[in-house]
Amino acid sequence: MDLKTLATERGVDVDKFYRGIGQEQMAVPAPDEDVVTLGANAAHGLATAGELEDVELLLFATESGIDQSKAAGVFVHRLLGLSERCRTVELKQACYSGTAAVQLAVQYVARHPEKKALVITADIARYELKSPGEATQGCGAAALIISANPRLLCLEEEAGFYTEDVMDFWRPNYRSEALVDGKYSTLVYIRALETCWKQYQALSGRSLSDVDFFCYHIPFTKMAEKAHRKLFRSVGASVSASEIEAALKDSLTYSRRLGNCYTASMYVGLASLLEQTNRDLTGKRIGLFSYGSGCVGEFFSGIVQPGYQSILHGAPHQEMLRDRTELSYQQYEDIFNYRVPTDGGVYIFPEYRTGPYRLKGINGHKREYESLVESDESSSAR
Ligand code: CAA
């Protein structure tokens, strides 16, 4: 949905959304999508390219899980046809857990260099209708292969990380919309960033000028720009608005059109940077700041590897953004208010054709997924 549609409905100047928070559109999941289908769809290309054969660890990071007990990754494991010799778990810490998954996977492949780990980050960001957070909703997923021989980004050893028990954003088990202390959350985000950077700087001996590009967690694109300015200020340096725009524009392009996708946001930003820039980034250092309310933050870095361009997915990603169906306000509100039936009955859901995998229905409280790319009955997960 274009945020001008929301602005009109809420009686707000559209520039508050377009310029003030830096968002133009929000991604809204169809009723036959959830984090399982988003995650499986993100990893589908890796499966068809034969990249998942040596995967023995599947870490699924999400804030918007679909079961209190069973890991969403177990459904995905079946849909993608992964080997039964695989450890599969779900990780939670708001928007941060994808980065915890990446770092755990790095340790795993350091010990088992012949094996790979698959990290999936997938989320649907929901705030109450008419709340200040509403315009920052969105959804999306990213799938990452972690291996001992990375072809895209080689992660460096040093990392600054930080935990503090705060209530800036949370979602009790009985709620489907997050609760948030919005202004406070932006302050804690900055505090975590500054602390993580100080640690990273002390451990690595690097200064901000040693980092060529920055990718931040992107709850809304203006937040990343504010974070960049504050980080430089915290070390006594200053950056102008045009310098900030030049430094971050490419990493924010996709998020401006997707909205927040919590665990996936920073990784969507990384894909956006690598795919949108017209420069060769080989050998460049990218600094990454991951933040999950509640809160945990981490600053780490990686070096872009030679030949990385050959494994980017710029064209299909552009196509995915272009092929979306624009929603009217009423369609958005209907989808927002839609809930998967909870009476234990048998339901088949209409097909929206948003990707290779979908939530086909629900039967006796069991979610049933199907693959639209294979006729093989065994690809349907019951
Ligand atoms: N033209 C241009 N700019 C305008 C404008 C107009 N007509 N009207 C307002 N603005 C500007 C304001 O000046 C303001 O700019 P500054 O921040 O630079 O001062 C900006 O638009 C936003 O306006 P408000 O501050 O009035 O917005 P708000 O209070 O209604 O909502 C918010 C902002 C609190 C961030 C809200 O969107 C929110 O709660 N979002 C969810 C929480 C969130 O994303 N927090 C981020 C940190 S936590 C995190 O990162 C984890 C996570 O993923 C949730």
Residues whose N, C-alpha, C, O or C-beta is under 5 A from the ligand:
A	BS01	CAA	D13 D15 K16 R19 G20 I21 C95 P132 G133 T136 F169 V180 G182 K183 S185 T186 Y189 P219 Y291 S293
